Amino acid sequence: MRFSKILAFIPALLLPLTGSVSGDDRFDGPTARLAPTPPMGWNSWNAFGTTINEKVIEETADLLVSSGFKDAGYLYLNLDDGWQGGRDAQGAIHADPTQFPSGMEALGDYIHSKGLKFGIYTCAGTKTCGGRQGSLGHEKQDMKTYASWGVDYVKVDWCYTTGLDPQKTYALYHDGIQESGRPMVLSICDWGVGKPWEWGRGIGQLWRTAGDLLPCWDCTTSWGGGGVIIDLYRQTGLEAYAGPGGWNDPDMLQVGNGRLTPRECRAHFSLWCVLAAPLIAGNDLRKMTPETKEILLNPEAIAVDQDALGRQGKRLKSAWEGRDVWAKPLSGGDWAVCLFNRGPKDAPIEVDWADLGLEAGPREVRDLWARRDLGSFTGGYTAEVPSHGVVFVRIKGQNS
């Protein structure tokens, strides 16, 4: 829902995957403990746009529980744009009474009664991207209001913000959250325009690194949105900024939406797990196919994303015709590896143990989509990878 052209960025820091972020003490403190692993949840925008209402949100809360999403770690139920009504005489924001007749506090109570957490959306500008009431001039007041509703997560968008400085603006929301007395995750959604990975830690817990992710493979738009491949490669060089308490956010998942095939959805989900990206689903749970559900609930893929080491993976190598190796170090010395084929034909892709900094020798390999052990391999592992697909494996760090 971003209608401005997103500025291209040049990564400012390129550290080796096994290197440390300068000042690891930044991975501690009260704000860091709000998101020790990438947040997981569901957001209304991709499936519903601004047409959300009380019934849809309550049904989604029910399905997050009954379909196994809550147990898998998807805890945040986040309302995106479209819930806002207006402001009262004191400037306090309120929900649209037609769409949300019971009000936000009652809705928050319902969400919390399901064991879920309540997320909400606003925009730093005069209006939201969908034309509703923005928060400009009411930043701290809105955070206090959200706290009174029991909100746990606030996404702040960047439409209608001409002349504003992203870092100073988002600091107002951080300060408002602190003054409200309620811990709330802050999602910085300036689409990467202000390079929030350079300053977002300590202000928020996740920051967008690109324009909107669209439900397509490699499409682009004039205003900066892009498909899975486009947003994936915009993460290159940003891995040093991610870690417990602060995460690069390549945008919400498009699994189960649009023109993506099931194979492409599986690749998309695998790569977001390797990126240690927030896993925020955006499909209509009421119409979810069994295949979509299987992808989103794969416990072994989710475990890679949520690994306690908190390292973002990166592309280790790329060969002709789009044959990539993406890898993420895991706690205990294991590695998660995506053999990714973005090309037009099926092709063999290999990862060598040396690519991972591992000594030669036999190592156990497990296929995370087949969810079975493949055996012991010496020196490396090769698989035939389908076009627009992945083979996603976990490699033991210790020799067999």
N, C-alpha and C positions, 0 to 999 in steps of 0.2 A: 504494500500500500504506500510505497514511497514514490512520489511523483517528481522528485528532483533528480537531476543527473548525478550519479554517485561518482565522486572523484576517484581516479585510480590512485593506488598507493604503492610506494616502494618500501619493502621491508627494511626497517632500520637496524635490525639486529639479526645476525645469522650465527647461531651457536651450534656446535655439534649436539646431536640428540642426547648423548650421554653427559653433556656439560650441565653445569648448574646455572640457575638464574642468579645474576648478581644481587646479593642481599636476600638470602633464603629466609631471613627472619620476616620477610613480607608474607610468607605463607602461614603466619600465625597471627593471633589477635582476634578480637571479637568479631570483626567483619569477615575475617577468613573462615571462622568456624561456622558461619551461616551456610557455606557451600564447600565442605571439604572434598566433595566429589562433584562432577558436573550435575546441575539440577536436572531432574526428570519430571515430566508431567505431560499435560495436554493443553493446547491453546485453540481458541475458537476461530481464529482468522481464516486459516487455509480452507476450511470446510464451509464456513458460514458468513465470512465477511462481516458486514455490520448488521446482519439480520438475526442476531442472537436474541434470545429471550429467556425468561425464567424457566419455562418448561424444558427447553433444549439443554440448559445448563444442569438442571436437576436430573434429567434423563442421562446425561453424560456422566454425572457423578455416580449414579447407580451402576452404569455400565463399567466405569473404571474399576469398581469393586467386583461386580459379578463376573466380568470377563478376565479377571486376573491381573489387570494392569497395576492396581495398587500393590498387590503382593510382589510384583516384578520390580517395583521401585518408582512407578509413575505417581508421584504424590501431589504435584501441583496441578490444580484445575484453574486455568488462567482465562479470564474473560479478556478479549482483545477489544478493539474499537467497536463502538456502537451501543454501549450501555448508558452513555451519559444523557441526562436530561438538560438541566441548566443549573443556575446558582440562585440561592435565596438572597434575601436582602442583606445578609451578613457576608455574602460571598461564598458560602459553603456549597459544594457540589452535591448534586443528588442524581439518582438514577432516573431514567425515562420511566414514568409511571405506567405507561401502556405496556412496555416490554417487561418491566420488572415491578409489578404491582405490590409485591410484598416488601420491596426495598432491599438494599445491599446487605444490611446487617442480618436480616433473616436468611438471605441466600448464603451468606458466609456461615451462619449457624448450621444450615443444611449440609453444606460441603464438609464442615468440620465433624458433623455427626457421622459421616461416612469414613472418618479417619484420614481424610484428605486435607490438603492445604489450599488456601484461597488466594488466587492471584488476580490482579487487575491491571488495566492499561490506562495510560494517559499520554499526553503529548506535551513536549516542552514549548510549543508555539501557542499562538492565539487560538488555533483550532486543531483538532485531531486530523489525521490524514483523510478520514471519512467525513470531515466537516462538522464534527461535534465540538463540544466545549473543551478547549485546551486548558493547560495549567499555568500559562505565562502570568506572572504576578501573583499566583496563588500556590506556589510550590510547597512551602511549608504548611500552609493551611490544608492543602489536599492530603499531605502525608498524615497530618493529625486526624483528618476525617477518615482516611483509610484505616488507620490504627483503631479507631473507634468501631469500625465495621469488622475488625478481626482479620484484616488482610495480612498475608504472609509474604507476598511477592508483588513487586511493582515493576512493570515494563514502561519505560518512558521513551516515546517515539520522537521524531525530529522534523515533522512537517511544520510549515509556517514559522520558521525560526530565523528569518533573514536578520543578519547583524548580531546574532547571539554567538557567544563563545562556548563550545561544547564542554570543556573542562570546568569552567566557572558555573555553567548552568547546571550540570549534573551534580556538582558539589552542593548546590542548594537543596537538591532532593536528598542527598546523603545526610546533610545537616538536619533536614526536616524529619527524616526517619529517626535519627538519634534523639532529637527533641521530643518525638512522639512517645518514646519509651517502649515501643514495640519493635522487636527484631523483624525486619522485612528485607528479603532479598531485593536488590536493585539491579534491574536489567537495563544496561545502557544501550539504547538503540539509535545511535546516530549514523548507522550504516557504514561505519568505518571512516567517515569524512574527516573527523578530528583525530584519527589515529588513537583511539581510546586504549589500545593495548599498551601504550606508553605511559598512561596516567590513570587508567581505570581502577587498578588495584588499590584498595583502601577507600575508594568512592563507591564502587559497586562490586558485584560478584560475578558478573558476566557482561561482555561487551561485544556488540555486533562488529564483524570485520568486513562486511560487504553489504551490497544491496539485497533486496528480497530474493530468497530462493524460490524459483518457479517450479511448477510440477512438470518438468520436462528434462531431457538429457543434457542438451548443450545449447539451448536457445538463449538469445539475449534480447534486451530492450534498450530503447534510447535513454531511459531514465535510470538505468543501472542494475535492474534485476537480471538474473541469469539462472540457467539450469544447473543441475548437479555438477557437471564438469567445470562450469565457469566458477561457481563458488568454491569448489574443492581447491582449485589452483590459486585462488586468492588467499589461501591459508599458508602458502609457501613462505617460509622464513619467520613465521609468527610463533613457532613452537616454544621459543624461549620465554615467552610472556605468560604462558599458561601454567597453572599449578593449583594446589589446594587453596581454595578461597577466592580464586579469580580465573575465569575461563574465556578463551576465545570462542565466539559464538558465530558459526557460519550460517545461522538461521534455522528455523524450525523444520522438522522433518516433513517431507512430502510423500512418505510411504503411503500407498493406497489412494493417491490423488492423481488426477490429470492423465497425462500421456505416458507416464512411466510404466514400463512392463514389470511384471513380477521379478524378472532377473535384474533389471535396473534398480528396482526398489531394494533388493537384497544387497546389491553393490553399494548403493547410497547409504544404507544403514550400516554396513560393515565399515565403510570409510569414515563415517561420522563417529563410530566407536573408536577407531584408530586415532582420530583427531582429538579424542577426549572432549567431544563437543557436548553441550547440553542436549539431552534427548527429549525434545518437546514434540510430541505427536500432534498432528493436525488434521487427522481424517475424521469422517463422520462415523463414530463407533456404532451407530444404529444400522449402518449399511456395510459394515466391514466384512470382507471376504475371509474365509479361513486362512488363505495364503498371507494376507496382510497381517492378520492376527499372529500367525506363526513367526513372521519376520520381526514384528515389534516386540514379541515376548520371548525371543530366543535368549535363554539365561546365560549362555556361554559368551554370546556377543556382548550382552549388557555387562557382564563381568569385566570384559576388556575396557569398556568405557568407564566403568566405576572403580577400576583398580586403584587401590589406596596409594600407590606410588605417585599418581597424579601427573604423569608425563604425557604430553601431547606427542603423537607420532608424526612422522614426516615421510616424504618420498625419498627412498634411498637410491633408486636408480630408475632410469627410463630408457627403453630400447625402441627400435624402429616399430612403426605401426601401432603405437600406443600401448606398449607393454610396460607396465609400471610395477614397482615393488614399494609398498608402503609398510612401515613397521613402527611398532610402539613397544618400548620396554615396560615390563610388568614387575610388580613386587615379587621377590623370591628368585629373580634372575631369568624368568621366562620372557618370551617375546611373542607378541601378536603380529602376524604378518598377513597383509592382503596382497595376493598376486592379482593384479587388476588389469583387465584387458579393455581399454576404451576404444580399441580399434574395430574395424568392420568384419574381421574374420577370427574364428577360433585360433588360438595360438598357444604354444608352450611358453611358460614363464618360470624362471628359476630364481631361488634365493640361495645364496651361498652362506655358510656359517660365518665366513670372513666378513660378509656384508654387515653382519650384526655385531661384529667384534668378538665372536665366539671362537674358541679353539676348535680345530678339526677333530672329528670323532663322531661316533654314532649318537644321535639324539632322537628322542621320541617326538613324533609329530601327531597332532590331533586336528581333525577337520571340525570346525566350529558350526558349520551348517549341517553336515551329515551327523554331527555329534557322535563321532566314533574315532577311536585311535587308528592311525594309519600304519603304525609300526616305527621302526628305528631306521634312520637314514644317516649316512656318513658323508660329511662334507657339504651337504646342501639338500634342497628338495625342489623338485620340478613337477609341475602339474599342467595339464591341458586346460586352458581357461577359455570359456565361451566368450564370444563377442559381447561387449557391454556387461560383462559379469566379473565375478571374483571367485577365487578360492581363498577362503579365510581360515588360517591355521594358527595353532598355538604350538610354539616350539619350546621344549624343555631347555632351560639354561644349563642344566647339569648333564654331563655325558651319561649315556645309558650304561 
